[in-house]
Amino acid sequence: MTTNQDWIDRDLSVLWHPCTQMKDHETLPPIPVARGSGSWLYDFEGKRYLDAIGSWWLNLFGHANPFINERIKNQLDQLEHVILAGFSHQPVIELSERLVALTPPGLDRVFFADNGSSGIEVALKMSFHYWRNANRPEKNRFIALENSYHGETLGALGVGNISVFTETYAPLIRPATIAPSPDCQKAGPGETCADVTARALSAMRAILEREADQTCAVIVEPLVQCAAGMRMHEPAYLSGLRALCDEFDVHLIADEIAVGFGRTGTMFACEQAGITPDILCLSKGITAGYLPLAAMLTTESIYQAFYADRASRRAFLHSHSYTGNPLACAAALATLDLFERDRVIERNRQRGAMIDALSTPLAAHPNVANLRRTGMIIAMDLVDDQGQAFARTERRGLLAYRHALEHEVLLRPLGDTLYWIPPYTLSDEEWRMLADVTLGAVEAAARG
Ligand SMILES: *Cc1c(COP(=O)(O)O)cnc(C)c1O
């Protein structure tokens, strides 16, 4: 039998891991996973971990889900992949039809890519190219929000505002204008979130008054800015922003890569504001965490601006090799079937009260601040005994991470923000265990 250590040694001699200072592995080695089942990951020695972060916000219906497995296996025997330029296939057509039907009204065309960041590149290029085709080439800039995250390719970093990702590459990036975030945590003493919303919208109006003529689009992460530390805002911000984008004639790009597919309590976050963006970006949960896929939905009017004789050079020539991969589309179709079959949105909503009850002891803990929940995203910030944030250098979140691992939970904090983005299939028992271990992790982190 191979041990965990065998795999760790082999890993560390060849791999370079994402989002990692590899030297950290000298003290905290990567965990080799032999298999997954339901909400659990198992290492090579039988130790298990509850996947409380859905393996980076992807997994919706557990690991090795028999229903999804079966559908991918069936597809595998039919067609593994085919070029999507000049050719088409059943899963991509069916998936496109179903996404058009499920997403807010007016999004009638689907363009595919093979991961989230590439999807953002598609959205930015599509918006820019639309204005160029509309004889408005001077509209070539973007507006993004403070603390935004849209992926890590260079175009996506241009609309990002988290310095650990953007700073080093600044010379390579064409930065967007950054507008204040409507993050409810910015409410000052005596203020409500509605005040923050109103202030963020009037700041956006001021920016648009100055820059709309040069602006292609405003890009936002609807309802929750996940990578920034699960920062949440009101649906009213989105409806206000939609109105401003209409008034100033700029596109609204909704990046629902993290929040789509039920995460915020509705299938798509935009539904809660009753808005239709000009471009909607989907990835992550689209295949329930099985295979890389991104879908960008847009309006017939954007699509029509590219539709012309070949000589006009209006076509959108963007492409990725694995665009619309049939196996990924089959996984996505199985995912949508599970949403319907198990009435997942409704069932998740019914579990809200149970989740709130379980997080009450956490919310009351002196070393926890800002416990917050939007649908199936629950987050809280570690604070010291005086209720102040710990110095970043103390890395208290890392202590929480270690404690949780020792107690069979994969909880991967963002700095000192602990969060749960679990599969939708956690049992009541697993939810209780998650809350208990998180409480222990808070205490371990507070002890230092
Ligand atoms: C993860 C994420 C992306 C990037 O997706 P990748 O597949 O990791 O490239 C973009 N936007 C948001 C909001 C995300 O959470």
The ligand as an SDF file (V2000), in Angstrom:
LIG
                    3D

 15 15  0  0  0  0  0  0  0  0999 V2000
  -13.3020   31.6640   -9.8410 C   0  0  0  0  0  0  0  0  0  0  0  0
  -13.7900   32.9300  -10.4140 C   0  0  0  0  0  0  0  0  0  0  0  0
  -13.3810   33.3560  -11.6870 C   0  0  0  0  0  0  0  0  0  0  0  0
  -12.3330   32.6240  -12.4910 C   0  0  0  0  0  0  0  0  0  0  0  0
  -12.6650   31.3220  -12.8300 O   0  0  0  0  0  0  0  0  0  0  0  0
  -11.5040   30.2570  -13.1300 P   0  0  0  0  0  0  0  0  0  0  0  0
  -12.1960   29.0750  -13.6880 O   0  0  0  0  0  0  0  0  0  0  0  0
  -10.8500   29.9800  -11.7960 O   0  0  0  0  0  0  0  0  0  0  0  0
  -10.5520   30.8830  -14.0790 O   0  0  0  0  0  0  0  0  0  0  0  0
  -13.9340   34.5190  -12.1940 C   0  0  0  0  0  0  0  0  0  0  0  0
  -14.8430   35.2290  -11.4960 N   0  0  0  0  0  0  0  0  0  0  0  0
  -15.2590   34.8500  -10.2740 C   0  0  0  0  0  0  0  0  0  0  0  0
  -16.2920   35.6660   -9.5710 C   0  0  0  0  0  0  0  0  0  0  0  0
  -14.7320   33.7040   -9.6820 C   0  0  0  0  0  0  0  0  0  0  0  0
  -15.0970   33.3590   -8.4380 O   0  0  0  0  0  0  0  0  0  0  0  0
  1  2  1  0
  2  3  1  0
  2 14  2  0
  3  4  1  0
  3 10  2  0
  4  5  1  0
  5  6  1  0
  6  7  2  0
  6  8  1  0
  6  9  1  0
 10 11  1  0
 11 12  2  0
 12 13  1  0
 12 14  1  0
 14 15  1  0
M  END
$$$$
